[in-house]
Amino acid sequence: MGGIESLLQGLEEKKFLLDLVLLLSAASIGGWLSSLIKMPKVLGQILLGIILGPTVLGWLNGQNEMIHTMSEIGVIFLMFLAGLETDINELKSSGKGASLIAVGGVIFPLFFGTIIPYVFFKEYLPGGDGHQQLLFALYIGTILTATSVSISVSVLRDMKKLNSKEGVSILGAAIIDDVLGIVLLAVITGMANPSGNGNIIGLIIRIVSFFMLSFIIGVIISKLITSFAMDSAWSERIIVFAIILCFLFAFMAEVFKIAAITGAYVVGVIFSTTPYQRKITNRIQVLAYSLFTPIFFVSIGLKVAITSEILKYWKYAIVVVLIAVFGKIIGCGLGALLSKFKLRQALQIGVGMIARAEVALIIASQGVAAKVITDATFTSIVLLVVISTLVTPPLLKYAFSNEKAQETV
């Protein structure tokens, strides 16, 4: 009996290998099925993740540590590649436009995400008095400002639109959106917990410090790498150096209270200015798109748990989803129009900012734990993540459908 138990224990320890087989098979099959109906691969990968996860079959758990770690590496590589393929001159020129897009994408979901629950759905807000309920409604609006650009990045990359003016504007706006959302969350949390107000100024200082430090380090690294471009020994080590710097900046971003993917994107932009840009891109994309990135998109589906709770609050949940989706389309679209984009381009940018994922769920989970939002709101955010994740790829493809693909550099 001891031998059998030992064997079973050994098999359990190696179960992660079977999990990898399921994950990569799901990613491959999902991508293939999507291509059959001329849809982006990520749509099929996310759907297969939902099927394998707790919502349908329950074969895989999105909270599995190994899956979580590999998916984190996947999204970091995805944003690193996005940075590598970014035209730095286009990024500079889109700065003002990206700012307007980001501000519009924060103001509209925040305003309507606060006012509509406060006026029409007070029964789903905690707190006894009107002032307190308004504060909690403001927290809901803050959740709806979050953007998950990773899905849009993958779709735009497949369509060879990542380096287009619209693609660069979406990336720039997403980074600014992330910073605005972090500051806004700190302010709202500080209002709900007055003892924490002193942290807001410190947070803003850390964010500004990160970008200033990134700029200084980026200029130094770019010049050093360019000066050593003819050294063959250095040329062979550049891939490992790029990966090390990518992970280091991702970690630094988290230390400075910014999303890790922002740090990875910044490093990608730094290396895009060096003679090794194409070599690094070719090497990294083989590693990323063969293993880590497909696991990330399948894991998004695994984390979705659609329960009967949605049926209890379906009206409220649908309203929250509509506010979140159209808030981004209208807000970011207006920002794009003010930045001299045409109507069709403004729609493309608005659609590119729709998706919500782990950030919205994390903020919502913190809200439930702090009793700032109710289970009804959390359930609505789960539905928002599911719907926005599934509709973004086909909507983006449709928005760009009549345009000729532009080759990335």
DACORWO-V68229 format. One record per residue. RES is the residue in three letters. OMEGA is omega in radians with two decimals (999 if undefined). D_LAST is the distance of its C-alpha to the last C-alpha in whole Angstrom. Layout:
# DACORWO-V68229
RES/OMEGA/D_LAST
RES/OMEGA/D_LAST
This chain:
# DACORWO-V68229
MET/-3.14/62
GLY/-3.14/60
GLY/3.14/58
ILE/3.12/57
GLU/3.12/56
SER/3.13/54
LEU/3.14/52
LEU/3.11/51
GLN/3.11/50
GLY/3.11/48
LEU/3.13/46
GLU/3.13/46
GLU/-3.13/44
LYS/-3.10/42
LYS/-3.12/41
PHE/3.11/37
LEU/3.08/36
LEU/3.08/38
ASP/3.11/36
LEU/3.10/33
VAL/-3.14/34
LEU/-3.11/34
LEU/-3.09/31
LEU/3.08/29
SER/3.12/31
ALA/3.14/30
ALA/-3.12/27
SER/-3.13/26
ILE/3.13/29
GLY/3.11/28
GLY/3.13/24
TRP/3.14/26
LEU/3.11/29
SER/-3.13/26
SER/3.13/24
LEU/3.14/28
ILE/3.08/28
LYS/3.08/24
MET/3.11/24
PRO/-3.08/21
LYS/-3.05/22
VAL/3.14/22
LEU/3.13/25
GLY/3.14/27
GLN/3.11/27
ILE/3.13/28
LEU/3.10/31
LEU/3.08/32
GLY/3.09/32
ILE/-3.13/34
ILE/-3.13/36
LEU/-3.06/37
GLY/-3.04/37
PRO/-3.11/41
THR/-3.07/40
VAL/-3.01/41
LEU/-3.13/42
GLY/-3.12/42
TRP/-3.12/40
LEU/-3.13/38
ASN/-3.12/38
GLY/3.13/35
GLN/3.10/37
ASN/-3.03/37
GLU/-3.14/36
MET/3.13/34
ILE/-3.14/32
HIS/-3.12/31
THR/-3.11/30
MET/3.11/28
SER/3.07/26
GLU/3.08/26
ILE/-3.14/24
GLY/-3.11/22
VAL/3.07/21
ILE/3.08/20
PHE/-3.12/18
LEU/-3.13/16
MET/3.04/16
PHE/3.10/15
LEU/3.10/12
ALA/3.09/11
GLY/3.12/12
LEU/-3.07/9
GLU/3.13/6
THR/3.05/8
ASP/-3.03/8
ILE/3.12/11
ASN/3.09/13
GLU/3.12/12
LEU/3.12/14
LYS/-3.09/17
SER/-3.10/17
SER/-3.07/18
GLY/-3.13/20
LYS/3.14/23
GLY/3.13/22
ALA/3.12/21
SER/3.11/25
LEU/3.12/26
ILE/-3.12/25
ALA/-3.13/26
VAL/3.08/29
GLY/-3.14/30
GLY/3.07/29
VAL/-3.04/31
ILE/-3.05/34
PHE/3.10/34
PRO/-3.14/34
LEU/-3.09/37
PHE/-3.09/39
PHE/3.10/40
GLY/3.07/39
THR/-3.01/42
ILE/-3.05/44
ILE/3.05/45
PRO/-3.10/46
TYR/-3.08/48
VAL/-2.97/50
PHE/-3.04/50
PHE/-3.11/49
LYS/-3.13/51
GLU/3.13/53
TYR/3.11/50
LEU/3.07/49
PRO/3.11/51
GLY/-3.07/54
GLY/-3.07/57
ASP/-3.06/57
GLY/-3.11/54
HIS/-3.13/53
GLN/3.13/52
GLN/3.09/51
LEU/3.11/48
LEU/-3.14/47
PHE/3.06/46
ALA/3.10/45
LEU/3.09/42
TYR/3.09/41
ILE/3.11/40
GLY/3.13/38
THR/3.11/36
ILE/-3.06/35
LEU/3.10/34
THR/-3.08/32
ALA/3.09/30
THR/3.03/26
SER/-2.99/24
VAL/-3.05/21
SER/3.14/20
ILE/3.12/21
SER/3.12/19
VAL/-3.12/15
SER/-3.14/16
VAL/3.14/17
LEU/3.13/14
ARG/3.11/11
ASP/-3.12/14
MET/-3.11/13
LYS/3.13/10
LYS/-3.07/11
LEU/-3.09/10
ASN/3.07/8
SER/3.13/10
LYS/3.12/13
GLU/-3.13/15
GLY/3.13/13
VAL/3.11/13
SER/3.10/17
ILE/3.14/18
LEU/3.14/16
GLY/-3.14/18
ALA/-3.12/21
ALA/3.13/21
ILE/3.12/22
ILE/3.10/24
ASP/-3.13/26
ASP/-3.14/26
VAL/3.12/28
LEU/-3.14/30
GLY/3.13/31
ILE/3.13/32
VAL/-3.14/34
LEU/3.13/36
LEU/3.13/37
ALA/3.13/38
VAL/-3.11/40
ILE/3.11/42
THR/3.10/43
GLY/3.10/44
MET/3.12/46
ALA/3.14/47
ASN/-3.01/48
PRO/-3.12/49
SER/-3.10/50
GLY/-3.06/46
ASN/-3.09/45
GLY/-3.09/45
ASN/-3.01/42
ILE/3.13/40
ILE/3.11/40
GLY/3.12/39
LEU/3.13/36
ILE/3.11/35
ILE/3.14/35
ARG/-3.12/33
ILE/3.12/30
VAL/-3.14/30
SER/-3.13/31
PHE/-3.09/28
PHE/3.07/25
MET/3.13/27
LEU/3.13/27
SER/-3.14/23
PHE/-3.11/23
ILE/3.14/25
ILE/-3.13/24
GLY/3.13/20
VAL/-3.14/21
ILE/-3.11/23
ILE/-3.13/21
SER/-3.14/18
LYS/3.13/20
LEU/-3.12/22
ILE/3.12/19
THR/-3.13/18
SER/3.13/22
PHE/-3.02/22
ALA/-3.09/19
MET/-3.12/22
ASP/-3.07/24
SER/3.13/23
ALA/3.11/25
TRP/-3.14/23
SER/-3.13/20
GLU/-3.09/22
ARG/-2.99/23
ILE/-3.11/19
ILE/-3.14/18
VAL/3.13/22
PHE/3.14/22
ALA/3.14/18
ILE/3.12/20
ILE/-3.11/23
LEU/3.10/22
CYS/-3.13/20
PHE/-3.14/24
LEU/3.13/26
PHE/3.08/24
ALA/3.11/24
PHE/3.12/28
MET/3.13/28
ALA/3.11/27
GLU/3.11/30
VAL/3.14/32
PHE/3.08/31
LYS/3.05/32
ILE/-3.11/28
ALA/-3.13/26
ALA/-3.09/25
ILE/3.09/21
THR/3.09/21
GLY/3.12/22
ALA/3.13/19
TYR/3.13/16
VAL/3.12/18
VAL/3.09/17
GLY/3.11/14
VAL/3.12/13
ILE/-3.10/15
PHE/3.09/13
SER/-3.13/10
THR/-3.10/12
THR/3.11/13
PRO/-3.08/12
TYR/-3.05/12
GLN/-3.09/9
ARG/-3.13/8
LYS/3.14/12
ILE/3.14/13
THR/-3.11/10
ASN/-3.12/12
ARG/-3.05/15
ILE/-3.07/15
GLN/3.06/14
VAL/3.14/17
LEU/-3.05/19
ALA/-3.03/18
TYR/3.05/18
SER/-3.00/21
LEU/-2.90/23
PHE/-3.08/23
THR/3.07/21
PRO/3.12/23
ILE/3.11/26
PHE/-3.09/25
PHE/3.06/25
VAL/-3.11/28
SER/3.07/30
ILE/3.10/29
GLY/-3.13/31
LEU/-3.08/34
LYS/3.14/34
VAL/3.09/36
ALA/-3.13/39
ILE/-3.07/41
THR/3.14/44
SER/3.13/47
GLU/-3.11/47
ILE/-3.13/45
LEU/-3.13/48
LYS/-3.03/50
TYR/-2.93/47
TRP/3.14/45
LYS/3.11/46
TYR/-3.11/45
ALA/3.14/42
ILE/3.12/41
VAL/3.12/41
VAL/3.13/39
VAL/-3.13/36
LEU/3.10/37
ILE/-3.08/37
ALA/-3.08/34
VAL/-3.09/31
PHE/3.06/33
GLY/3.11/33
LYS/-3.12/29
ILE/-3.10/28
ILE/-3.10/31
GLY/3.14/30
CYS/3.12/26
GLY/3.10/27
LEU/3.08/29
GLY/3.11/27
ALA/3.12/24
LEU/3.10/27
LEU/3.12/28
SER/3.06/25
LYS/3.00/25
PHE/3.05/23
LYS/-3.08/24
LEU/-3.13/26
ARG/3.11/24
GLN/3.11/21
ALA/3.10/24
LEU/3.12/25
GLN/3.14/21
ILE/3.11/21
GLY/3.12/24
VAL/-3.13/24
GLY/-3.12/21
MET/-3.05/23
ILE/-2.89/26
ALA/2.98/26
ARG/3.11/28
ALA/-2.96/29
GLU/-3.11/30
VAL/3.14/30
ALA/-3.14/33
LEU/3.14/35
ILE/3.14/35
ILE/3.12/36
ALA/3.12/39
SER/3.10/40
GLN/3.13/41
GLY/3.10/43
VAL/-3.12/45
ALA/-3.13/46
ALA/-3.13/47
LYS/3.10/49
VAL/3.05/46
ILE/-3.11/45
THR/3.08/47
ASP/3.14/47
ALA/3.12/46
THR/3.13/43
PHE/3.10/42
THR/3.12/42
SER/3.13/40
ILE/3.08/37
VAL/3.12/37
LEU/3.10/37
LEU/3.14/34
VAL/-3.14/32
VAL/-3.05/33
ILE/-3.10/32
SER/3.12/29
THR/-3.07/28
LEU/-3.07/29
VAL/-3.08/28
THR/-3.13/25
PRO/3.14/23
PRO/3.12/25
LEU/3.11/25
LEU/3.13/21
LYS/3.13/21
TYR/-3.11/24
ALA/-3.13/22
PHE/-2.94/19
SER/-3.06/21
ASN/-3.13/21
GLU/3.11/18
LYS/-3.13/16
ALA/3.11/13
GLN/-3.11/9
GLU/3.07/6
THR/-3.12/4
VAL/999/0
